Amino acid sequence: MNLWPPFAFSGIRITDLPPDFMSVTVRLRLRWWNRNVAGVHFGGSLFAMTDPFWMMLLLRHLGGEHVIWDRAAEVDFLKPGKGDVYARFRINPEDVVRLRDEAAGGAKVLEWFTVEVVDADGDVVARVRKQVYLRRKRETPGKAAATAFPPGRAARSARPSG
């Protein structure tokens, strides 16, 4: 993902992604191309560094049996971001089980997740909330639901309807 153009060209880097996919840490370096007119991190870059990760973690654990999509987002900019900033996303195994159970009957589930973007001193620069949509895929007659995608392979999900 570090080579994915929206990240590669904006200074966003994944710095830690354990094999269990229960967390991911992301860094954004302050560069001339991602500063605003005040010389601090552009808000869009701070938001972009948080964009795909809740969905990515859930895809890894709920995978092909579920439709998973980012539905909404909120961001609070709390202080100017200077220098490198970081965001650490963590998902609990209990949340994965709970979300799987809530979506088991095919109902849509809307879940909010929060991550803080912090500077090198640990001060919170921004707080980002993302709402993730998920539901169990409907089975096509004569075709079983797909299994979760294997490690190292991306899963595809359709945009939710309704």
C-alpha positions as MATLAB code, in Angstrom:
seq = 'MNLWPPFAFSGIRITDLPPDFMSVTVRLRLRWWNRNVAGVHFGGSLFAMTDPFWMMLLLRHLGGEHVIWDRAAEVDFLKPGKGDVYARFRINPEDVVRLRDEAAGGAKVLEWFTVEVVDADGDVVARVRKQVYLRRKRETPGKAAATAFPPGRAARSARPSG';
ca = [
       0.000    0.000    0.000;
       2.932    2.360    0.463;
       3.250    2.392   -3.338;
      -0.461    3.172   -3.852;
      -0.442    6.611   -5.567;
      -2.710    8.419   -3.049;
      -0.221    7.459   -0.326;
       3.066    7.478   -2.242;
       2.572   11.018   -3.520;
       1.304   12.503   -0.283;
       3.938   11.314    2.191;
       1.690    8.744    3.909;
       3.442    5.524    4.947;
       2.382    2.397    6.791;
       5.049    1.910    9.444;
       3.652   -1.132   11.259;
       1.252   -3.847   10.128;
       1.481   -6.996   12.278;
       0.750  -10.358   10.623;
      -2.509  -10.700   12.597;
      -3.940   -7.517   10.996;
      -5.332   -6.411   14.369;
      -3.633   -3.018   14.097;
      -1.859   -0.723   11.684;
       0.268    2.362   12.292;
       0.543    5.124    9.715;
       2.906    8.126    9.503;
       2.526   11.351    7.560;
       5.614   13.481    7.069;
       5.285   17.236    6.657;
       6.598   18.200    3.218;
       6.279   21.316    1.058;
       3.624   19.594   -1.059;
       1.310   18.647    1.838;
       1.380   21.921    3.824;
      -1.345   24.480    3.924;
      -0.819   28.248    3.622;
       0.041   28.420    7.352;
       2.908   25.936    6.883;
       1.291   23.060    8.806;
      -0.297   19.800    7.646;
      -3.057   20.223    5.082;
      -6.306   18.926    6.604;
      -7.029   16.772    3.570;
      -3.722   14.948    4.043;
      -4.498   14.346    7.731;
      -7.844   12.882    6.736;
      -6.370   10.846    3.857;
      -3.909    9.153    6.201;
      -6.857    7.718    8.136;
      -9.142    6.872    5.250;
      -8.973    3.157    4.345;
      -7.754    1.462    7.487;
     -10.859    0.554    9.495;
     -12.362   -0.965    6.377;
      -9.074   -2.737    5.552;
      -8.814   -4.331    9.002;
     -12.422   -5.489    8.878;
     -12.001   -6.867    5.355;
      -9.077   -8.922    6.591;
     -11.139  -10.459    9.399;
     -14.630  -10.632    7.894;
     -13.557  -10.864    4.270;
     -15.429  -12.370    1.364;
     -18.571  -13.276    3.282;
     -19.369   -9.612    3.940;
     -19.869   -6.353    2.099;
     -17.763   -3.748    3.920;
     -17.697   -0.076    2.994;
     -16.838    3.291    4.506;
     -20.134    5.127    4.905;
     -19.427    8.395    6.733;
     -16.649   10.351    8.387;
     -16.102   13.199   10.815;
     -12.854   14.976   11.561;
     -12.012   17.403   14.347;
      -8.806   19.381   13.828;
      -7.544   20.108   17.344;
      -4.118   21.681   16.863;
      -1.768   22.478   13.991;
       0.142   19.444   12.773;
       3.862   20.154   12.577;
       6.487   17.570   11.685;
       5.649   13.879   11.483;
       2.208   12.794   12.661;
       0.979    9.273   13.372;
      -2.257    7.310   13.625;
      -2.597    3.856   15.168;
      -5.670    1.785   14.384;
      -6.508   -1.182   16.632;
      -9.390   -3.600   16.326;
     -10.408   -5.985   19.113;
     -11.088   -9.664   18.414;
     -14.274   -9.223   20.473;
     -15.447   -6.481   18.087;
     -14.825   -8.729   15.087;
     -16.934  -11.496   16.659;
     -19.668   -9.039   17.685;
     -19.857   -7.453   14.226;
     -19.926  -10.880   12.540;
     -22.778  -11.917   14.864;
     -24.732   -8.669   14.281;
     -24.482   -9.120   10.498;
     -25.119  -12.887   10.527;
     -28.750  -12.628    9.448;
     -27.986  -10.294    6.553;
     -28.903   -7.078    8.384;
     -26.790   -4.011    7.729;
     -24.549   -2.941   10.588;
     -23.263    0.614   10.992;
     -20.298    0.901   13.330;
     -18.303    4.014   14.326;
     -14.544    3.784   14.904;
     -12.278    6.573   16.175;
      -8.572    7.174   15.658;
      -6.421   10.028   16.903;
      -3.692   11.613   14.801;
      -0.842   12.544   17.148;
       2.401   14.440   16.745;
       5.867   13.329   17.897;
       5.111   14.631   21.424;
       1.925   12.559   21.627;
      -0.349   15.613   21.405;
      -3.597   15.010   19.522;
      -3.621   16.943   16.251;
      -6.907   15.537   14.899;
      -9.587   13.046   15.905;
     -11.191   11.147   13.040;
     -14.389    9.109   13.297;
     -15.328    6.722   10.503;
     -18.608    4.903   10.123;
     -18.264    1.515    8.460;
     -21.177   -0.235    6.775;
     -21.187   -4.013    6.768;
     -23.564   -6.826    6.101;
     -23.316  -10.479    5.256;
     -23.469  -11.056    1.500;
     -26.619  -12.560    0.142;
     -25.981  -15.966   -1.373;
     -26.744  -16.478   -5.035;
     -28.853  -19.616   -5.592;
     -26.563  -22.538   -6.406;
     -23.444  -20.651   -5.340;
     -21.933  -20.653   -1.839;
     -20.625  -17.461   -0.271;
     -16.935  -16.761   -0.817;
     -14.522  -17.324    2.032;
     -12.369  -14.610    3.563;
      -9.572  -13.514    1.263;
      -6.159  -15.088    1.911;
      -3.349  -13.101    3.555;
      -1.656  -10.687    1.189;
      -4.605  -10.521   -1.222;
      -7.114   -7.704   -1.395;
     -10.822   -8.363   -1.123;
     -13.345   -6.517   -3.236;
     -16.623   -5.272   -1.903;
     -19.579   -3.742   -3.651;
     -20.941   -0.342   -2.727;
     -23.777   -0.863   -0.236;
     -27.299   -0.245   -1.316;
     -29.942    1.027    1.086;
];
